[in-house]
């Protein structure tokens, strides 16, 4: 079934009746994941079956969190809905969950002893999206990534029961790299909704003005700016690759896919000469299939 968040919010939003059965909650989360399967790379064909329902629960939480921020009226309405969602999350830890996502998630957080911090950090990022539309410095942008992307990596490590400080730090490199790759892929789409993730200090360094940006001019300065940003993202993946040998085999497949998928986005940007205004860089389905096969083979070596 096609995902229609307005319909889901009307059914399961504030004031909705409680979800009573765990089996129904699991099925709901599985449906959320299947409706976005093209973007749900972590639940690959090689994911251990025992973990699938838990990844579904985590993904459904992330999907709902994201859509509360981006698929509603925005502004104060989104902030109020995120505040409600935070209260629903805390019911996993301190009360009785009412929402189907939270009912399924409670089973997961108990099974893997997951603290609320990574889930809460994601909500901080989505609230920030309502308040901050442009970033002055890369340091500020990296701070945003620390809440918007890095907690997902921590959750993956916890589900594979291999979370520690060293792995978490390397996972942060991978996840920040992925977030940056997505930003550079979606420069035009983000500007459509009034968001600019290219830091002002970087744009000034390369002589790309606010006027050029708002007019979507593909100037030599813009191409050099994008070349710099793509190279910066590659650095995150290069550092994060040190995580792979520290992971159990099943986790290695998915993290390898994350890294190579992010690098494939950067390759696509490079292939079109860094002009992301002309068209959105895409990774083909054939290329994605090759990435999956390659990650599987490398994990078995």
MIVEX-817133 format. One record per residue (C-alpha): residue number from 1; residue in three letters; x, y, z. Coordinates in steps of 0.05 Angstrom, whole numbers, padded with zeros to 5 digits. Each point is the difference from the previous one (the first is absolute). Example, Ala and Ser with C-alpha at 12.3 -4.5 7.8 and 13.67 -1.06 7.14 Angstrom:
BEGIN
+------+------+--------+--------+--------+
: resi : resn :      u :      v :      w :
+------+------+--------+--------+--------+
:    1 :  ALA :  00246 : -00090 :  00156 :
:    2 :  SER :  00027 :  00069 : -00013 :
+------+------+--------+--------+--------+
END
This chain:
BEGIN
+------+------+--------+--------+--------+
: resi : resn :      u :      v :      w :
+------+------+--------+--------+--------+
:    1 :  UNK :  00000 :  00000 :  00000 :
:    2 :  UNK :  00025 :  00070 : -00017 :
:    3 :  UNK :  00023 :  00039 :  00060 :
:    4 :  UNK : -00047 :  00058 :  00014 :
:    5 :  UNK :  00025 :  00035 :  00063 :
:    6 :  UNK : -00061 :  00045 :  00006 :
:    7 :  UNK : -00043 : -00062 :  00004 :
:    8 :  UNK :  00047 : -00032 :  00050 :
:    9 :  UNK :  00001 :  00062 :  00043 :
:   10 :  UNK : -00076 :  00004 :  00000 :
:   11 :  UNK : -00004 : -00073 :  00021 :
:   12 :  UNK :  00057 : -00003 :  00051 :
:   13 :  UNK :  00014 :  00072 :  00019 :
:   14 :  UNK : -00015 :  00037 :  00065 :
:   15 :  UNK : -00064 : -00025 :  00032 :
:   16 :  UNK : -00001 : -00066 : -00039 :
:   17 :  UNK : -00021 : -00063 :  00037 :
:   18 :  UNK :  00055 : -00045 :  00028 :
:   19 :  UNK :  00029 : -00057 : -00040 :
:   20 :  UNK : -00014 : -00061 :  00041 :
:   21 :  UNK :  00037 : -00059 : -00031 :
:   22 :  UNK :  00074 : -00007 : -00009 :
:   23 :  UNK : -00009 : -00043 : -00062 :
:   24 :  UNK : -00041 :  00055 : -00033 :
:   25 :  UNK :  00052 :  00052 :  00019 :
:   26 :  UNK :  00055 : -00043 : -00032 :
:   27 :  UNK : -00041 : -00008 : -00063 :
:   28 :  UNK : -00012 :  00075 : -00003 :
:   29 :  UNK :  00075 :  00014 :  00004 :
:   30 :  UNK :  00014 : -00052 : -00053 :
:   31 :  UNK : -00050 :  00035 : -00045 :
:   32 :  UNK :  00034 :  00067 :  00011 :
:   33 :  UNK :  00067 : -00030 : -00020 :
:   34 :  UNK : -00028 : -00035 : -00062 :
:   35 :  UNK : -00033 :  00064 : -00024 :
:   36 :  UNK :  00068 :  00033 : -00001 :
:   37 :  UNK :  00042 : -00060 : -00020 :
:   38 :  UNK :  00039 :  00036 : -00054 :
:   39 :  UNK :  00030 :  00045 :  00053 :
:   40 :  UNK :  00005 : -00053 :  00055 :
:   41 :  UNK :  00069 : -00027 : -00017 :
:   42 :  UNK :  00016 : -00025 :  00070 :
:   43 :  UNK : -00053 : -00054 : -00005 :
:   44 :  UNK :  00034 : -00037 : -00055 :
:   45 :  UNK : -00010 : -00071 : -00022 :
:   46 :  UNK :  00059 : -00019 :  00043 :
:   47 :  UNK : -00026 :  00027 :  00066 :
:   48 :  UNK : -00007 : -00055 :  00052 :
:   49 :  UNK : -00073 : -00019 :  00006 :
:   50 :  UNK :  00002 :  00007 :  00076 :
:   51 :  UNK :  00014 :  00074 : -00009 :
:   52 :  UNK : -00051 :  00018 : -00053 :
:   53 :  UNK : -00057 :  00018 :  00046 :
:   54 :  UNK :  00046 :  00043 :  00042 :
:   55 :  UNK :  00027 :  00038 : -00061 :
:   56 :  UNK : -00072 :  00009 : -00022 :
:   57 :  UNK : -00017 :  00032 :  00067 :
:   58 :  UNK :  00060 :  00047 : -00002 :
:   59 :  UNK : -00013 :  00018 : -00072 :
:   60 :  UNK : -00073 :  00015 :  00014 :
:   61 :  UNK :  00020 :  00046 :  00057 :
:   62 :  UNK :  00048 :  00037 : -00046 :
:   63 :  UNK : -00051 :  00004 : -00056 :
:   64 :  UNK : -00054 :  00028 :  00044 :
:   65 :  UNK :  00049 :  00050 :  00032 :
:   66 :  UNK :  00022 :  00024 : -00068 :
:   67 :  UNK : -00070 :  00007 : -00028 :
:   68 :  UNK : -00025 :  00037 :  00061 :
:   69 :  UNK :  00052 :  00052 : -00017 :
:   70 :  UNK : -00005 :  00001 : -00076 :
:   71 :  UNK : -00069 : -00025 : -00019 :
:   72 :  UNK : -00042 :  00045 :  00044 :
:   73 :  UNK : -00013 :  00075 : -00001 :
:   74 :  UNK :  00069 :  00014 :  00029 :
:   75 :  UNK :  00017 :  00055 :  00049 :
:   76 :  UNK : -00036 : -00003 :  00067 :
:   77 :  UNK : -00046 : -00055 : -00024 :
:   78 :  UNK :  00059 : -00046 : -00013 :
:   79 :  UNK :  00033 :  00020 :  00066 :
:   80 :  UNK : -00064 : -00017 :  00038 :
:   81 :  UNK : -00005 : -00067 : -00035 :
:   82 :  UNK :  00073 : -00016 :  00014 :
:   83 :  UNK : -00012 :  00018 :  00074 :
:   84 :  UNK : -00058 : -00049 :  00000 :
:   85 :  UNK :  00044 : -00053 : -00033 :
:   86 :  UNK :  00053 :  00010 :  00054 :
:   87 :  UNK : -00052 : -00014 :  00053 :
:   88 :  UNK : -00021 : -00062 : -00038 :
:   89 :  UNK :  00073 : -00022 : -00002 :
:   90 :  UNK :  00008 :  00008 :  00074 :
:   91 :  UNK : -00059 : -00046 :  00011 :
:   92 :  UNK :  00046 : -00056 : -00025 :
:   93 :  UNK :  00044 :  00013 :  00060 :
:   94 :  UNK : -00046 :  00028 :  00053 :
:   95 :  UNK : -00071 : -00021 : -00014 :
:   96 :  UNK : -00046 : -00038 : -00047 :
:   97 :  UNK :  00008 :  00013 : -00075 :
:   98 :  UNK : -00063 :  00018 : -00038 :
:   99 :  UNK :  00028 :  00009 : -00071 :
:  100 :  UNK :  00014 : -00064 : -00040 :
:  101 :  UNK :  00071 :  00023 : -00016 :
:  102 :  UNK :  00014 :  00011 :  00073 :
:  103 :  UNK : -00030 : -00066 :  00021 :
:  104 :  UNK :  00046 : -00037 : -00048 :
:  105 :  UNK :  00058 :  00045 :  00019 :
:  106 :  UNK : -00008 : -00016 :  00074 :
:  107 :  UNK :  00015 : -00073 : -00015 :
:  108 :  UNK :  00062 :  00021 : -00037 :
:  109 :  UNK :  00028 :  00048 :  00051 :
:  110 :  UNK : -00010 : -00052 :  00055 :
:  111 :  UNK :  00031 : -00056 : -00040 :
:  112 :  UNK :  00063 :  00040 : -00018 :
:  113 :  UNK :  00002 :  00046 :  00061 :
:  114 :  UNK : -00002 :  00063 : -00044 :
:  115 :  UNK :  00000 :  00066 :  00037 :
:  116 :  UNK : -00047 :  00055 : -00023 :
:  117 :  UNK :  00058 :  00046 : -00020 :
:  118 :  UNK :  00006 : -00018 : -00075 :
:  119 :  UNK : -00075 :  00003 : -00010 :
:  120 :  UNK : -00004 :  00068 :  00036 :
:  121 :  UNK :  00059 :  00027 : -00040 :
:  122 :  UNK : -00037 : -00012 : -00065 :
:  123 :  UNK : -00058 :  00042 :  00026 :
:  124 :  UNK :  00048 :  00057 :  00017 :
:  125 :  UNK :  00023 :  00000 : -00072 :
:  126 :  UNK : -00071 :  00000 : -00027 :
:  127 :  UNK : -00017 :  00058 :  00046 :
:  128 :  UNK :  00062 :  00036 : -00025 :
:  129 :  UNK : -00026 : -00008 : -00072 :
:  130 :  UNK : -00059 :  00043 :  00020 :
:  131 :  UNK :  00043 :  00055 :  00029 :
:  132 :  UNK :  00064 :  00001 : -00042 :
:  133 :  UNK : -00003 :  00004 : -00075 :
:  134 :  UNK :  00072 :  00020 : -00017 :
:  135 :  UNK :  00068 : -00014 :  00033 :
:  136 :  UNK :  00056 :  00050 :  00008 :
:  137 :  UNK :  00056 : -00049 :  00013 :
:  138 :  UNK :  00017 : -00072 : -00013 :
:  139 :  UNK :  00009 : -00010 :  00074 :
:  140 :  UNK : -00074 :  00018 :  00009 :
:  141 :  UNK : -00019 : -00049 : -00055 :
:  142 :  UNK :  00041 : -00055 :  00031 :
:  143 :  UNK : -00036 :  00013 :  00066 :
:  144 :  UNK : -00066 : -00010 : -00036 :
:  145 :  UNK :  00026 : -00066 : -00030 :
:  146 :  UNK :  00018 : -00023 :  00070 :
:  147 :  UNK : -00075 :  00000 :  00016 :
:  148 :  UNK : -00031 : -00014 : -00069 :
:  149 :  UNK :  00045 : -00057 : -00024 :
:  150 :  UNK :  00048 : -00027 :  00051 :
:  151 :  UNK : -00052 : -00028 :  00048 :
:  152 :  UNK : -00024 : -00047 : -00055 :
:  153 :  UNK :  00069 : -00031 : -00002 :
:  154 :  UNK : -00001 : -00008 :  00076 :
:  155 :  UNK : -00067 : -00036 : -00005 :
:  156 :  UNK :  00027 : -00047 : -00053 :
:  157 :  UNK :  00060 : -00017 :  00044 :
:  158 :  UNK : -00046 : -00014 :  00059 :
:  159 :  UNK : -00045 : -00046 : -00041 :
:  160 :  UNK :  00061 : -00039 : -00021 :
:  161 :  UNK :  00023 :  00000 :  00073 :
:  162 :  UNK :  00068 :  00030 : -00015 :
:  163 :  UNK : -00006 :  00071 :  00026 :
:  164 :  UNK :  00060 :  00031 :  00033 :
:  165 :  UNK :  00035 :  00068 : -00001 :
:  166 :  UNK :  00050 : -00018 : -00054 :
:  167 :  UNK : -00052 : -00029 : -00048 :
:  168 :  UNK : -00048 :  00057 :  00015 :
:  169 :  UNK :  00053 :  00052 : -00019 :
:  170 :  UNK :  00015 : -00035 : -00066 :
:  171 :  UNK : -00075 : -00009 : -00013 :
:  172 :  UNK : -00007 :  00076 :  00009 :
:  173 :  UNK :  00049 :  00009 : -00058 :
:  174 :  UNK : -00042 : -00045 : -00045 :
:  175 :  UNK : -00066 :  00031 :  00019 :
:  176 :  UNK :  00024 :  00072 : -00006 :
:  177 :  UNK :  00029 : -00018 : -00068 :
:  178 :  UNK : -00068 : -00029 : -00021 :
:  179 :  UNK : -00036 :  00062 :  00023 :
:  180 :  UNK :  00047 :  00045 : -00038 :
:  181 :  UNK : -00006 : -00042 : -00063 :
:  182 :  UNK : -00075 :  00006 :  00005 :
:  183 :  UNK :  00005 :  00075 :  00010 :
:  184 :  UNK :  00044 :  00009 : -00062 :
:  185 :  UNK : -00046 : -00045 : -00040 :
:  186 :  UNK : -00061 :  00041 :  00020 :
:  187 :  UNK :  00025 :  00072 : -00003 :
:  188 :  UNK : -00056 :  00018 : -00048 :
:  189 :  UNK : -00054 : -00038 :  00036 :
:  190 :  UNK :  00019 :  00030 :  00067 :
:  191 :  UNK : -00001 :  00070 : -00029 :
:  192 :  UNK : -00070 : -00014 : -00025 :
:  193 :  UNK : -00022 : -00005 :  00073 :
:  194 :  UNK :  00043 :  00058 :  00023 :
:  195 :  UNK :  00058 : -00039 :  00029 :
:  196 :  UNK :  00073 :  00011 : -00016 :
:  197 :  UNK :  00052 : -00048 :  00028 :
:  198 :  UNK :  00059 :  00028 : -00039 :
:  199 :  UNK :  00034 :  00041 :  00056 :
:  200 :  UNK :  00005 :  00075 : -00011 :
:  201 :  UNK :  00074 : -00001 :  00017 :
:  202 :  UNK :  00013 : -00051 : -00055 :
:  203 :  UNK : -00041 :  00039 : -00051 :
:  204 :  UNK :  00038 :  00064 :  00018 :
:  205 :  UNK :  00067 : -00037 : -00006 :
:  206 :  UNK : -00016 : -00019 : -00071 :
:  207 :  UNK : -00033 :  00065 : -00019 :
:  208 :  UNK : -00071 : -00027 : -00008 :
:  209 :  UNK : -00048 :  00053 :  00023 :
:  210 :  UNK : -00068 : -00005 :  00031 :
:  211 :  UNK : -00028 :  00030 : -00063 :
:  212 :  UNK :  00034 : -00054 : -00042 :
:  213 :  UNK : -00028 : -00053 :  00046 :
:  214 :  UNK : -00071 :  00026 : -00001 :
:  215 :  UNK :  00003 :  00006 : -00076 :
:  216 :  UNK :  00028 : -00071 : -00005 :
:  217 :  UNK :  00058 :  00024 : -00043 :
:  218 :  UNK :  00049 : -00054 : -00021 :
:  219 :  UNK :  00064 :  00041 :  00000 :
:  220 :  UNK :  00072 : -00023 :  00001 :
:  221 :  UNK :  00001 :  00021 :  00073 :
:  222 :  UNK : -00059 : -00045 :  00015 :
:  223 :  UNK :  00033 : -00059 : -00034 :
:  224 :  UNK :  00063 :  00010 :  00041 :
:  225 :  UNK : -00042 :  00006 :  00063 :
:  226 :  UNK : -00035 : -00066 : -00015 :
:  227 :  UNK :  00066 : -00033 : -00017 :
:  228 :  UNK :  00025 :  00021 :  00069 :
:  229 :  UNK : -00062 : -00025 :  00036 :
:  230 :  UNK :  00001 : -00067 : -00036 :
:  231 :  UNK :  00073 : -00009 :  00019 :
:  232 :  UNK : -00016 :  00017 :  00072 :
:  233 :  UNK : -00055 : -00053 :  00002 :
:  234 :  UNK :  00047 : -00052 : -00030 :
:  235 :  UNK :  00047 :  00013 :  00059 :
:  236 :  UNK : -00054 : -00021 :  00048 :
:  237 :  UNK : -00011 : -00065 : -00036 :
:  238 :  UNK :  00075 : -00013 : -00004 :
:  239 :  UNK :  00007 :  00008 :  00075 :
:  240 :  UNK : -00063 : -00038 :  00015 :
:  241 :  UNK :  00022 : -00061 : -00040 :
:  242 :  UNK :  00044 : -00019 :  00060 :
:  243 :  UNK : -00065 : -00021 :  00033 :
:  244 :  UNK : -00011 : -00059 : -00047 :
:  245 :  UNK :  00051 : -00050 :  00029 :
:  246 :  UNK : -00026 :  00015 :  00070 :
:  247 :  UNK : -00071 : -00024 : -00017 :
:  248 :  UNK : -00032 : -00068 :  00001 :
:  249 :  UNK : -00010 : -00027 : -00071 :
:  250 :  UNK : -00074 :  00015 : -00006 :
:  251 :  UNK :  00009 :  00072 :  00022 :
:  252 :  UNK :  00060 :  00008 : -00046 :
:  253 :  UNK : -00044 : -00013 : -00061 :
:  254 :  UNK : -00047 :  00057 :  00017 :
:  255 :  UNK :  00053 :  00050 :  00021 :
:  256 :  UNK :  00040 : -00016 : -00063 :
:  257 :  UNK : -00064 :  00015 : -00039 :
:  258 :  UNK : -00008 :  00066 :  00036 :
:  259 :  UNK :  00070 :  00021 : -00017 :
:  260 :  UNK : -00001 : -00022 : -00072 :
:  261 :  UNK : -00070 :  00027 : -00011 :
:  262 :  UNK :  00022 :  00068 :  00025 :
:  263 :  UNK :  00062 : -00003 : -00043 :
:  264 :  UNK : -00044 : -00018 : -00060 :
:  265 :  UNK : -00040 :  00064 :  00011 :
:  266 :  UNK :  00065 :  00040 :  00001 :
:  267 :  UNK :  00022 : -00037 : -00064 :
:  268 :  UNK : -00065 :  00019 : -00033 :
:  269 :  UNK :  00011 :  00073 :  00019 :
:  270 :  UNK :  00070 : -00003 : -00028 :
:  271 :  UNK : -00022 : -00033 : -00065 :
:  272 :  UNK : -00046 :  00058 : -00017 :
:  273 :  UNK :  00055 :  00050 :  00013 :
:  274 :  UNK : -00026 :  00021 :  00068 :
:  275 :  UNK : -00059 :  00037 : -00031 :
:  276 :  UNK : -00055 : -00021 :  00048 :
:  277 :  UNK : -00045 :  00056 : -00025 :
:  278 :  UNK : -00010 : -00032 : -00069 :
:  279 :  UNK : -00027 : -00065 :  00028 :
:  280 :  UNK :  00001 : -00040 :  00064 :
:  281 :  UNK :  00057 : -00051 :  00000 :
:  282 :  UNK : -00028 : -00071 :  00004 :
:  283 :  UNK :  00026 : -00069 :  00014 :
:  284 :  UNK : -00034 : -00050 : -00046 :
:  285 :  UNK : -00035 : -00063 :  00024 :
:  286 :  UNK :  00052 : -00041 : -00038 :
:  287 :  UNK :  00055 :  00036 :  00037 :
:  288 :  UNK : -00035 : -00011 :  00067 :
:  289 :  UNK : -00005 : -00074 : -00015 :
:  290 :  UNK :  00074 : -00003 : -00016 :
:  291 :  UNK :  00015 :  00034 :  00066 :
:  292 :  UNK : -00041 : -00051 :  00038 :
:  293 :  UNK :  00033 : -00058 : -00035 :
:  294 :  UNK :  00069 :  00029 :  00010 :
:  295 :  UNK : -00012 :  00012 :  00075 :
:  296 :  UNK : -00025 : -00072 :  00007 :
:  297 :  UNK :  00061 : -00029 : -00034 :
:  298 :  UNK :  00049 :  00042 :  00040 :
:  299 :  UNK : -00034 : -00022 :  00065 :
:  300 :  UNK :  00011 : -00073 : -00018 :
:  301 :  UNK :  00074 :  00007 : -00016 :
+------+------+--------+--------+--------+
END
